[in-house]
């Protein structure tokens, strides 16, 4: 078989005509196989050209995948595995991508942390766990976290907690603390820092208790009366986390409702 034509196309591609067959390949395939005009090729080289072209089809697909947003090595490997099963070819591609800095877990770690801090809502624990799940070494994570301004994290946490306190006025202090604590810890914030902000901003819940008692009294008084009504209301309020002595104080005033 003879290479009858090699014609450069756009995007580092080449059109090759071998005997009467025309196909598109890549400059890497041309260089790696030393393909020249009028060169005689045997079946082994012909098949290798075909295989190498498939390889670079996938390689360029992977490059486009990475260019959409920065990816960890783990993400890239999982993506390559969809198209290639040969371990040697996978490793070759990983090395090539690292060589041109399209895979760089240190940069990935730094970008992920900055995006999470300035564009997201997650706390340090969640950010760290996400990076560990991407197989980023812990020492790399810690080194990058040391560079951030923790005041930004703490200020954002306080703003989120204050917003939740303001928008959840029907809960007792206990319920509100538990709800906010769970929500913020799920986002990866430190428990002690959350509690400190909560304790500094939670207001007395007597007004909330009075409103909740009034609602229950109006709802249940058509079905229960006397001491039974009083016991049921106390039980429900206790389950909501209200203090028993405060419930008794409100119950003693029930005649005012």
Backbone as CSV, one residue per row, in Angstrom:
resi,resn,N_x,N_y,N_z,CA_x,CA_y,CA_z,C_x,C_y,C_z
1,UNK,0.848,-1.200,0.000,0.000,0.000,0.000,0.881,1.247,0.000
2,UNK,0.380,2.279,-0.688,1.173,3.502,-0.826,0.364,4.706,-0.350
3,UNK,1.032,5.593,0.369,0.417,6.854,0.773,0.436,7.791,-0.431
4,UNK,-0.739,8.005,-0.998,-0.834,8.823,-2.205,-1.007,10.309,-1.916
5,UNK,-1.437,10.620,-0.674,-1.643,12.042,-0.377,-1.639,12.260,1.137
6,UNK,-1.009,13.321,1.558,-1.083,13.789,2.945,-1.383,15.279,2.884
7,UNK,-2.563,15.655,3.347,-2.986,17.058,3.226,-3.398,17.602,4.589
8,UNK,-2.792,18.695,4.987,-3.092,19.299,6.296,-4.497,19.892,6.300
9,UNK,-5.229,19.636,7.373,-6.561,20.196,7.575,-6.518,21.174,8.758
10,UNK,-7.664,21.567,9.234,-7.722,22.423,10.424,-7.538,21.595,11.694
11,UNK,-7.207,22.288,12.789,-7.145,21.670,14.125,-6.174,20.488,14.198
12,UNK,-5.010,20.647,13.583,-3.966,19.622,13.659,-4.396,18.271,13.088
13,UNK,-5.274,18.308,12.129,-5.709,17.084,11.467,-5.126,17.022,10.051
14,UNK,-5.059,15.779,9.551,-4.540,15.557,8.204,-5.467,14.596,7.462
15,UNK,-5.621,14.859,6.172,-6.315,13.908,5.306,-5.259,13.047,4.632
16,UNK,-5.437,11.738,4.749,-4.491,10.790,4.149,-5.236,9.913,3.148
17,UNK,-4.612,9.705,2.022,-5.146,8.769,1.032,-4.133,7.638,0.881
18,UNK,-4.563,6.445,1.253,-3.730,5.247,1.115,-4.396,4.363,0.068
19,UNK,-3.700,4.184,-1.023,-4.299,3.567,-2.210,-5.562,4.351,-2.565
20,UNK,-6.727,3.729,-2.454,-7.958,4.441,-2.803,-8.776,4.827,-1.563
21,UNK,-8.227,4.605,-0.374,-8.977,4.896,0.866,-8.551,6.249,1.439
22,UNK,-9.564,7.044,1.797,-9.310,8.360,2.384,-9.813,8.379,3.822
23,UNK,-8.989,8.890,4.730,-9.459,9.076,6.110,-8.700,10.230,6.751
24,UNK,-9.254,10.703,7.859,-8.680,11.829,8.591,-7.934,11.300,9.810
25,UNK,-6.728,11.805,9.999,-5.956,11.439,11.186,-5.340,12.703,11.782
26,UNK,-4.352,12.528,12.655,-3.827,13.650,13.433,-2.327,13.804,13.214
27,UNK,-1.830,15.005,13.502,-0.395,15.244,13.312,0.445,14.325,14.187
28,UNK,-0.059,13.979,15.374,0.689,13.057,16.242,0.848,11.693,15.572
29,UNK,-0.190,11.252,14.876,-0.111,9.965,14.177,0.904,10.042,13.037
30,UNK,0.897,11.156,12.336,1.858,11.360,11.245,3.288,11.294,11.779
31,UNK,3.537,12.012,12.874,4.886,12.091,13.423,5.319,10.773,14.062
32,UNK,4.447,10.179,14.847,4.809,8.958,15.562,5.106,7.800,14.608
33,UNK,4.471,7.811,13.450,4.643,6.705,12.500,5.501,7.080,11.288
34,UNK,6.034,8.314,11.356,6.923,8.785,10.281,6.288,8.593,8.897
35,UNK,5.079,9.082,8.766,4.346,8.917,7.514,4.764,9.987,6.516
36,UNK,5.082,9.544,5.323,5.553,10.445,4.270,4.805,10.160,2.975
37,UNK,4.740,11.167,2.140,4.122,11.026,0.822,4.874,9.963,0.012
38,UNK,4.091,9.077,-0.610,4.586,7.986,-1.455,5.271,6.863,-0.674
39,UNK,5.131,6.913,0.641,5.742,5.857,1.445,4.950,4.563,1.303
40,UNK,5.676,3.453,1.183,5.050,2.137,1.173,4.791,1.694,2.613
41,UNK,3.606,1.207,2.866,3.283,0.728,4.213,2.730,-0.685,4.129
42,UNK,3.048,-1.486,5.133,2.515,-2.851,5.175,1.241,-2.878,6.007
43,UNK,0.665,-4.068,6.144,-0.605,-4.201,6.875,-0.454,-3.839,8.346
44,UNK,0.677,-4.187,8.939,0.887,-3.878,10.350,0.879,-2.365,10.591
45,UNK,1.592,-1.636,9.753,1.618,-0.179,9.910,0.260,0.432,9.585
46,UNK,-0.389,-0.117,8.564,-1.735,0.363,8.216,-2.684,0.219,9.413
47,UNK,-2.667,-0.948,10.048,-3.536,-1.188,11.213,-3.148,-0.296,12.385
48,UNK,-1.853,-0.072,12.519,-1.395,0.809,13.606,-1.875,2.241,13.378
49,UNK,-1.820,2.701,12.146,-2.322,4.049,11.834,-3.798,4.162,12.220
50,UNK,-4.560,3.131,11.904,-5.985,3.122,12.249,-6.192,3.155,13.767
51,UNK,-5.423,2.328,14.473,-5.548,2.275,15.930,-5.112,3.591,16.575
52,UNK,-4.016,4.136,16.083,-3.533,5.411,16.627,-4.537,6.537,16.379
53,UNK,-5.191,6.498,15.232,-6.207,7.513,14.926,-7.384,7.401,15.895
54,UNK,-7.809,6.174,16.209,-8.877,5.982,17.198,-8.440,6.508,18.570
55,UNK,-7.175,6.237,18.894,-6.638,6.709,20.167,-6.734,8.229,20.258
56,UNK,-6.319,8.925,19.206,-6.335,10.389,19.251,-7.733,10.969,19.070
57,UNK,-8.637,10.192,18.507,-10.059,10.595,18.531,-10.520,10.703,19.986
58,UNK,-10.173,9.687,20.763,-10.551,9.673,22.181,-9.775,10.733,22.950
59,UNK,-8.488,10.853,22.651,-7.651,11.858,23.314,-8.260,13.256,23.165
60,UNK,-8.662,13.603,21.982,-9.242,14.929,21.752,-10.607,15.081,22.406
61,UNK,-11.339,13.994,22.502,-12.606,14.025,23.235,-12.347,14.310,24.717
62,UNK,-11.298,13.687,25.254,-10.934,13.898,26.659,-10.475,15.338,26.878
63,UNK,-9.701,15.868,25.946,-9.244,17.259,26.058,-10.446,18.207,26.122
64,UNK,-11.438,17.991,25.267,-12.639,18.826,25.283,-13.368,18.701,26.614
65,UNK,-13.408,17.483,27.150,-14.045,17.240,28.453,-13.360,18.047,29.548
66,UNK,-12.030,18.073,29.529,-11.277,18.809,30.545,-11.412,20.314,30.347
67,UNK,-11.468,20.753,29.096,-11.513,22.185,28.811,-12.826,22.833,29.249
68,UNK,-13.884,22.030,29.402,-15.159,22.586,29.868,-15.036,23.091,31.302
69,UNK,-14.302,22.380,32.115,-13.961,22.825,33.469,-12.810,21.969,33.979
70,UNK,-12.072,22.491,34.936,-10.905,21.758,35.438,-11.348,20.458,36.110
71,UNK,-10.621,19.387,35.815,-10.965,18.070,36.341,-9.811,17.487,37.152
72,UNK,-10.165,16.649,38.113,-9.138,15.917,38.846,-8.662,14.735,38.002
73,UNK,-7.511,14.193,38.371,-7.022,13.004,37.665,-8.020,11.857,37.775
74,UNK,-8.651,11.731,38.938,-9.639,10.667,39.122,-10.789,10.819,38.140
75,UNK,-11.310,12.027,37.981,-12.410,12.268,37.048,-11.999,11.931,35.615
76,UNK,-10.784,12.343,35.248,-10.310,12.101,33.886,-10.153,10.601,33.638
77,UNK,-9.608,9.895,34.607,-9.440,8.443,34.449,-10.799,7.761,34.253
78,UNK,-11.777,8.159,35.053,-13.112,7.559,34.922,-13.702,7.845,33.546
79,UNK,-13.451,9.038,33.043,-13.962,9.401,31.718,-13.254,8.592,30.624
80,UNK,-11.938,8.472,30.721,-11.180,7.696,29.726,-11.623,6.238,29.734
81,UNK,-11.927,5.712,30.914,-12.331,4.312,31.038,-13.603,3.979,30.272
82,UNK,-14.374,4.996,29.943,-15.578,4.768,29.136,-15.229,4.353,27.714
83,UNK,-14.029,4.740,27.276,-13.653,4.543,25.876,-12.461,3.616,25.679
84,UNK,-11.629,3.494,26.706,-10.408,2.683,26.577,-10.321,1.706,27.743
85,UNK,-10.016,0.453,27.425,-9.835,-0.554,28.477,-8.364,-0.950,28.629
86,UNK,-7.577,-0.668,27.612,-6.159,-1.021,27.642,-5.419,-0.124,28.638
87,UNK,-4.843,-0.737,29.674,-4.193,0.019,30.747,-3.010,0.838,30.232
88,UNK,-2.238,0.263,29.337,-1.073,0.978,28.809,-1.490,2.242,28.056
89,UNK,-2.558,2.137,27.299,-3.036,3.307,26.554,-3.593,4.370,27.501
90,UNK,-4.268,3.918,28.551,-4.788,4.864,29.550,-3.637,5.633,30.193
91,UNK,-2.600,4.904,30.599,-1.456,5.551,31.247,-0.730,6.485,30.285
92,UNK,-0.636,6.077,29.040,-0.014,6.943,28.035,-0.769,8.258,27.917
93,UNK,-2.090,8.160,27.886,-2.909,9.362,27.741,-2.803,10.250,28.980
94,UNK,-2.805,9.642,30.147,-2.669,10.411,31.394,-1.342,11.169,31.403
95,UNK,-0.274,10.498,31.002,1.054,11.140,30.960,1.046,12.310,29.981
96,UNK,0.437,12.110,28.810,0.368,13.185,27.817,-0.395,14.397,28.369
97,UNK,-1.502,14.136,29.044,-2.327,15.228,29.582,-1.627,15.951,30.726
98,UNK,-0.865,15.207,31.508,-0.089,15.844,32.571,1.025,16.705,31.990
99,UNK,1.613,16.228,30.905,2.727,16.943,30.294,2.310,18.332,29.815
100,UNK,1.074,18.467,29.342,0.589,19.775,28.878,-0.268,20.464,29.951
101,UNK,-0.194,19.929,31.180,-0.812,20.552,32.360,-2.344,20.538,32.337
102,UNK,-2.937,19.662,31.556,-4.395,19.526,31.585,-4.834,18.658,32.763
103,UNK,-3.929,17.866,33.276,-4.141,17.180,34.550,-3.105,17.714,35.520
104,UNK,-3.590,18.347,36.575,-2.707,18.893,37.611,-3.532,18.984,38.892
105,UNK,-3.378,17.987,39.756,-4.236,17.915,40.944,-3.955,19.018,41.959
106,UNK,-2.776,19.576,41.941,-2.499,20.703,42.839,-3.303,21.922,42.392
107,UNK,-3.277,22.197,41.104,-4.069,23.305,40.578,-5.558,23.041,40.738
108,UNK,-5.960,21.784,40.498,-7.368,21.422,40.679,-7.807,21.703,42.115
109,UNK,-6.981,21.298,43.069,-7.280,21.495,44.484,-7.422,22.980,44.802
110,UNK,-6.481,23.772,44.345,-6.516,25.211,44.595,-7.757,25.858,43.998
111,UNK,-8.080,25.505,42.757,-9.261,26.082,42.087,-10.550,25.645,42.776
112,UNK,-10.610,24.377,43.174,-11.818,23.870,43.826,-12.064,24.595,45.147
113,UNK,-11.007,24.792,45.914,-11.135,25.500,47.191,-11.592,26.940,46.969
114,UNK,-10.973,27.642,46.037,-11.333,29.042,45.781,-12.766,29.176,45.269
115,UNK,-13.163,28.281,44.369,-14.534,28.322,43.850,-15.540,28.043,44.966
116,UNK,-15.205,27.086,45.829,-16.114,26.729,46.927,-16.254,27.874,47.923
117,UNK,-15.171,28.589,48.163,-15.194,29.669,49.147,-15.880,30.911,48.598
118,UNK,-15.543,31.293,47.379,-16.034,32.565,46.841,-17.341,32.433,46.059
119,UNK,-17.658,31.211,45.602,-18.866,31.041,44.785,-19.873,30.075,45.400
120,UNK,-19.455,29.306,46.399,-20.343,28.297,46.968,-20.749,28.602,48.396
121,UNK,-21.324,27.599,49.062,-21.795,27.761,50.434,-21.161,26.754,51.390
122,UNK,-20.343,25.858,50.886,-19.824,24.774,51.714,-18.733,25.238,52.674
123,UNK,-18.670,24.547,53.826,-17.644,24.807,54.818,-16.401,23.976,54.556
124,UNK,-15.397,24.181,55.388,-14.098,23.553,55.197,-14.183,22.031,55.236
125,UNK,-14.955,21.470,56.147,-15.021,20.008,56.260,-15.585,19.370,54.997
126,UNK,-16.607,19.992,54.433,-17.205,19.463,53.189,-16.222,19.617,52.028
127,UNK,-15.573,20.757,51.942,-14.588,20.987,50.878,-13.475,19.947,50.967
128,UNK,-12.974,19.725,52.189,-11.886,18.767,52.386,-12.323,17.352,51.991
129,UNK,-13.528,16.941,52.409,-14.012,15.601,52.080,-14.209,15.426,50.580
130,UNK,-14.711,16.468,49.918,-14.888,16.399,48.463,-13.553,16.163,47.765
131,UNK,-12.524,16.846,48.236,-11.203,16.705,47.626,-10.586,15.342,47.926
132,UNK,-10.786,14.850,49.140,-10.305,13.508,49.489,-10.971,12.463,48.594
133,UNK,-12.265,12.659,48.317,-12.994,11.739,47.440,-12.480,11.780,45.999
134,UNK,-11.786,12.856,45.649,-11.164,12.944,44.321,-9.715,12.436,44.340
135,UNK,-9.359,11.785,45.444,-8.009,11.202,45.600,-6.903,12.252,45.646
136,UNK,-7.249,13.462,46.088,-6.219,14.480,46.274,-5.505,14.179,47.597
137,UNK,-4.174,14.118,47.605,-3.444,13.809,48.851,-3.766,14.828,49.947
138,UNK,-3.867,14.340,51.173,-4.250,15.199,52.289,-3.261,16.332,52.507
139,UNK,-1.967,16.073,52.318,-0.983,17.135,52.524,-1.155,18.255,51.496
140,UNK,-1.570,17.902,50.283,-1.837,18.918,49.251,-3.057,19.748,49.647
141,UNK,-4.091,19.071,50.138,-5.311,19.771,50.568,-4.997,20.742,51.697
142,UNK,-4.290,20.258,52.704,-3.955,21.091,53.860,-3.106,22.295,53.452
143,UNK,-2.172,22.077,52.559,-1.306,23.165,52.099,-2.122,24.258,51.407
144,UNK,-3.095,23.847,50.596,-3.922,24.825,49.882,-4.915,25.514,50.826
145,UNK,-5.422,24.778,51.800,-6.362,25.366,52.769,-5.672,26.401,53.655
146,UNK,-4.379,26.208,53.890,-3.626,27.166,54.709,-3.550,28.551,54.056
147,UNK,-3.821,28.617,52.771,-3.687,29.879,52.041,-4.968,30.731,52.068
148,UNK,-6.072,30.170,52.554,-7.352,30.879,52.442,-7.584,31.818,53.620
149,UNK,-8.485,32.753,53.432,-8.884,33.692,54.468,-10.103,33.127,55.201
150,UNK,-9.888,32.633,56.415,-10.971,31.970,57.144,-12.045,32.952,57.598
151,UNK,-11.749,34.228,57.617,-12.770,35.220,57.967,-13.923,35.184,56.968
152,UNK,-13.601,34.907,55.717,-14.645,34.820,54.691,-15.604,33.676,55.017
153,UNK,-15.044,32.537,55.411,-15.855,31.371,55.775,-16.728,31.684,56.982
154,UNK,-16.130,32.264,58.021,-16.862,32.535,59.259,-17.949,33.589,59.059
155,UNK,-17.653,34.612,58.279,-18.656,35.649,58.012,-19.836,35.096,57.231
156,UNK,-19.548,34.223,56.272,-20.629,33.618,55.496,-21.478,32.713,56.382
157,UNK,-20.824,31.957,57.250,-21.556,31.079,58.169,-22.494,31.895,59.044
158,UNK,-21.999,32.999,59.593,-22.840,33.833,60.455,-24.039,34.394,59.691
159,UNK,-23.830,34.837,58.473,-24.933,35.373,57.666,-25.993,34.307,57.403
160,UNK,-25.555,33.089,57.105,-26.504,32.002,56.832,-27.291,31.634,58.090
161,UNK,-26.605,31.621,59.239,-27.288,31.283,60.492,-28.302,32.354,60.862
162,UNK,-27.919,33.609,60.737,-28.841,34.704,61.052,-30.067,34.662,60.150
163,UNK,-29.866,34.318,58.903,-30.991,34.207,57.972,-31.928,33.092,58.382
164,UNK,-31.367,31.960,58.823,-32.191,30.835,59.252,-32.942,31.161,60.545
165,UNK,-32.295,31.869,61.451,-32.968,32.274,62.695,-34.158,33.170,62.371
166,UNK,-33.948,34.089,61.461,-34.990,35.047,61.095,-36.172,34.386,60.393
167,UNK,-35.903,33.350,59.616,-36.954,32.728,58.806,-37.600,31.513,59.468
168,UNK,-37.183,31.170,60.692,-37.751,29.997,61.373,-38.252,30.360,62.760
169,UNK,-39.183,31.291,62.811,-39.650,31.822,64.087,-40.639,30.913,64.820
170,UNK,-41.087,29.856,64.176,-42.076,28.982,64.826,-41.427,27.922,65.716
171,UNK,-40.093,27.793,65.651,-39.420,26.750,66.415,-38.978,27.246,67.789
172,UNK,-38.946,26.299,68.737,-38.350,26.612,70.036,-36.852,26.782,69.854
173,UNK,-36.196,27.352,70.875,-34.754,27.513,70.796,-34.054,26.178,70.566
174,UNK,-34.514,25.158,71.270,-33.907,23.833,71.127,-34.069,23.320,69.699
175,UNK,-35.306,23.388,69.186,-35.555,22.913,67.819,-34.740,23.703,66.806
176,UNK,-34.718,25.019,66.990,-34.006,25.878,66.047,-32.509,25.566,66.057
177,UNK,-31.953,25.399,67.258,-30.528,25.071,67.358,-30.220,23.754,66.648
178,UNK,-31.064,22.750,66.885,-30.834,21.446,66.266,-30.946,21.516,64.753
179,UNK,-31.950,22.239,64.284,-32.156,22.366,62.843,-30.981,23.085,62.181
180,UNK,-30.609,24.227,62.736,-29.509,25.000,62.154,-28.194,24.239,62.267
181,UNK,-27.973,23.611,63.419,-26.742,22.839,63.622,-26.623,21.733,62.575
182,UNK,-27.702,20.984,62.378,-27.675,19.898,61.390,-27.453,20.432,59.975
183,UNK,-28.171,21.501,59.642,-28.043,22.072,58.293,-26.621,22.547,58.022
184,UNK,-26.042,23.245,58.970,-24.713,23.815,58.764,-23.614,22.745,58.818
185,UNK,-23.791,21.754,59.672,-22.797,20.674,59.713,-22.839,19.857,58.426
186,UNK,-24.032,19.684,57.847,-24.144,18.984,56.561,-23.428,19.747,55.451
187,UNK,-23.328,21.064,55.600,-22.599,21.870,54.620,-21.097,21.896,54.902
188,UNK,-20.705,21.280,56.035,-19.274,21.149,56.305,-18.691,22.177,57.256
189,UNK,-19.537,22.831,58.059,-19.018,23.831,58.997,-18.737,23.199,60.355
190,UNK,-17.867,23.837,61.112,-17.425,23.328,62.410,-18.529,23.468,63.451
191,UNK,-18.758,22.417,64.210,-19.843,22.377,65.192,-19.705,23.481,66.237
192,UNK,-18.521,23.647,66.803,-18.327,24.632,67.857,-18.536,26.049,67.337
193,UNK,-18.095,26.307,66.120,-18.282,27.631,65.526,-19.771,27.913,65.308
194,UNK,-20.510,26.905,64.877,-21.963,27.053,64.668,-22.649,27.374,65.991
195,UNK,-22.326,26.604,67.029,-22.963,26.794,68.330,-22.629,28.160,68.930
196,UNK,-21.409,28.607,68.722,-21.020,29.926,69.236,-21.885,31.014,68.615
197,UNK,-22.067,30.958,67.304,-22.892,31.957,66.611,-24.344,31.839,67.047
198,UNK,-24.835,30.623,67.181,-26.221,30.420,67.622,-26.451,30.984,69.019
199,UNK,-25.562,30.671,69.947,-25.721,31.120,71.320,-25.628,32.638,71.448
200,UNK,-24.915,33.254,70.518,-24.789,34.716,70.546,-25.968,35.427,69.896
201,UNK,-26.809,34.666,69.179,-27.861,35.320,68.407,-29.273,34.798,68.660
202,UNK,-29.390,33.636,69.323,-30.724,33.114,69.623,-31.410,34.033,70.625
203,UNK,-32.653,34.382,70.366,-33.409,35.243,71.279,-34.332,34.396,72.154
204,UNK,-34.841,34.991,73.194,-35.770,34.308,74.093,-36.988,33.831,73.312
205,UNK,-37.433,32.593,73.592,-38.521,32.048,72.787,-39.870,32.047,73.512
206,UNK,-40.045,32.904,74.517,-41.330,32.949,75.222,-42.477,33.335,74.294
207,UNK,-42.223,34.294,73.403,-43.271,34.699,72.462,-43.634,33.567,71.517
208,UNK,-42.617,32.819,71.099,-42.862,31.663,70.231,-43.669,30.621,70.980
209,UNK,-43.284,30.371,72.241,-43.999,29.395,73.063,-45.451,29.801,73.237
210,UNK,-45.685,31.066,73.511,-47.061,31.535,73.701,-47.888,31.345,72.427
211,UNK,-47.302,31.654,71.293,-48.020,31.472,70.024,-48.316,30.009,69.749
212,UNK,-47.328,29.142,70.011,-47.523,27.721,69.785,-48.575,27.153,70.735
213,UNK,-48.566,27.630,72.000,-49.570,27.176,72.959,-50.969,27.594,72.483
214,UNK,-51.060,28.825,72.029,-52.354,29.341,71.567,-52.885,28.510,70.390
215,UNK,-51.986,28.182,69.447,-52.391,27.388,68.286,-52.907,26.015,68.713
216,UNK,-52.150,25.363,69.607,-52.546,24.029,70.062,-53.848,24.079,70.863
217,UNK,-53.969,25.109,71.684,-55.180,25.246,72.505,-56.412,25.393,71.608
218,UNK,-56.304,26.263,70.617,-57.431,26.482,69.702,-57.742,25.241,68.879
219,UNK,-56.710,24.496,68.533,-56.889,23.306,67.707,-57.486,22.143,68.495
220,UNK,-57.067,21.992,69.759,-57.438,20.808,70.531,-58.592,21.012,71.510
221,UNK,-58.935,22.257,71.786,-59.961,22.519,72.818,-61.342,22.038,72.412
222,UNK,-61.579,21.845,71.119,-62.866,21.304,70.680,-62.971,19.804,70.910
223,UNK,-61.814,19.175,71.108,-61.796,17.720,71.278,-61.513,17.314,72.726
224,UNK,-60.711,18.123,73.436,-60.345,17.808,74.817,-60.672,18.995,75.711
225,UNK,-60.687,18.710,76.996,-60.937,19.795,77.956,-60.238,19.485,79.273
226,UNK,-60.216,20.480,80.142,-59.680,20.289,81.483,-58.233,19.849,81.507
227,UNK,-57.924,18.968,82.455,-56.558,18.529,82.679,-56.005,17.719,81.507
228,UNK,-56.907,16.960,80.844,-56.449,16.161,79.698,-55.935,17.064,78.582
229,UNK,-56.676,18.138,78.332,-56.246,19.109,77.317,-54.893,19.700,77.709
230,UNK,-54.779,20.052,78.978,-53.549,20.663,79.482,-52.353,19.716,79.316
231,UNK,-52.547,18.424,79.624,-51.469,17.427,79.539,-51.038,17.224,78.086
232,UNK,-52.019,17.125,77.181,-51.703,16.885,75.762,-50.920,18.060,75.183
233,UNK,-51.347,19.286,75.523,-50.641,20.470,75.022,-49.213,20.501,75.552
234,UNK,-49.051,20.200,76.846,-47.705,20.193,77.442,-46.807,19.165,76.766
235,UNK,-47.369,17.989,76.480,-46.586,16.939,75.836,-46.098,17.380,74.449
236,UNK,-47.000,17.970,73.698,-46.647,18.404,72.348,-45.598,19.521,72.375
237,UNK,-45.737,20.420,73.315,-44.769,21.516,73.425,-43.413,21.003,73.909
238,UNK,-43.439,20.029,74.793,-42.183,19.437,75.270,-41.437,18.754,74.135
239,UNK,-42.193,18.069,73.266,-41.579,17.414,72.117,-40.944,18.413,71.165
240,UNK,-41.453,19.637,71.180,-40.885,20.683,70.338,-39.631,21.297,70.963
241,UNK,-39.352,20.917,72.224,-38.123,21.383,72.850,-38.294,22.569,73.781
242,UNK,-39.529,22.968,74.069,-39.738,24.087,74.985,-39.491,23.647,76.420
243,UNK,-39.002,24.583,77.236,-38.700,24.321,78.644,-39.983,24.059,79.431
244,UNK,-39.976,23.025,80.315,-41.187,22.610,81.033,-41.718,23.700,81.963
245,UNK,-40.816,24.429,82.626,-41.271,25.481,83.531,-41.922,26.625,82.757
246,UNK,-41.382,26.916,81.565,-41.976,27.965,80.732,-43.343,27.529,80.222
247,UNK,-43.480,26.221,79.928,-44.782,25.695,79.491,-45.798,25.840,80.612
248,UNK,-45.380,25.533,81.856,-46.285,25.642,83.004,-46.737,27.083,83.200
249,UNK,-45.807,28.024,83.008,-46.163,29.439,83.166,-47.227,29.850,82.161
250,UNK,-47.053,29.400,80.913,-48.031,29.734,79.875,-49.355,29.035,80.155
251,UNK,-49.295,27.775,80.599,-50.519,27.009,80.872,-51.345,27.668,81.970
252,UNK,-50.656,28.250,82.956,-51.375,28.918,84.044,-52.110,30.167,83.580
253,UNK,-51.716,30.657,82.398,-52.377,31.850,81.869,-53.416,31.515,80.805
254,UNK,-53.719,30.228,80.612,-54.559,29.823,79.491,-55.926,30.467,79.511
255,UNK,-56.369,30.859,80.651,-57.693,31.498,80.728,-57.714,32.824,79.976
256,UNK,-56.529,33.407,79.741,-56.468,34.688,79.043,-56.691,34.532,77.538
257,UNK,-56.575,33.311,77.028,-56.671,33.110,75.594,-58.140,33.155,75.170
